[in-house]
Amino acid sequence: MTLSTISQGEVLTARVYKQHAGYLWANNYEIEATQDITNPVTSLEFLANRLVELERNLHVSIVMIDRVTISTYVPDSLPYNPNTLAVFPFSVPGSRGMTGTLLPLEACLFVRRNVDFGRDGRLLYRCCIFHEGTSNIGLRTVLTQSSLTNFQNIINGWRSIGVGNEFRLVMASGLPIPTNVRVVNNLQVSEKVVFKKFNNRYFRRNP
């Protein structure tokens, strides 16, 4: 599989890279083509723009959305095939103003990727939450109801278009090709604030 020819049912991996004060991090998305893609260059650019639109609306203005990479789900081949990767530079700031005291990078907005069966997935967004938008319940830091509603409204507004008609968000697993693909039918903001070390490495226990 290459990005120059994308058929219905093929799964892609998209990464949105962000940076602030010398730190660089990314969020990953798995995307499935809902139809044969007749103009991959235009379609992938649209997909990249939609993911940046989501993340800009969640992040504050000191965060720079640096670039989006979209690649085939199958790991890089040997020898390297450039047609398996597309890179879209952006360098645009987050859309939310600095209206309070920002929590540290380790504090993450927790968004559930809801699916019909099995465990929900999760997306963790750094540099989104103001101290004023949180409260403490027992020993836990949570979003206030108004902050949770605001984030959920941002996501709901984005989902009215989502990633368009040619693609959909999924959760995929299996190597080297996906053997289990579940459609993400909703993105749900959790009240829980997740603290995740910046140098924490993600790993998948079950391939």
Secondary structure, DSSP 8 states (H G I E B T S, - for coil): -BTTBB-TT-EEEEEEEEEETTEEEEEEEEEEESS-BS-HHHHHHHHHHHHHHHHHHHSBTTSEEEEEEEEESS---SS--GGGEEEEEEEEE-SB---S-B--TTEEEEEEEE-SSS--EEEEEES--BGGGEEEETTEEEE-HHHHHHHHHHHHHHHTTTT-SSEEEEEEE-SSS-SEEEE--EEEEEEEEEE--TT-----S--
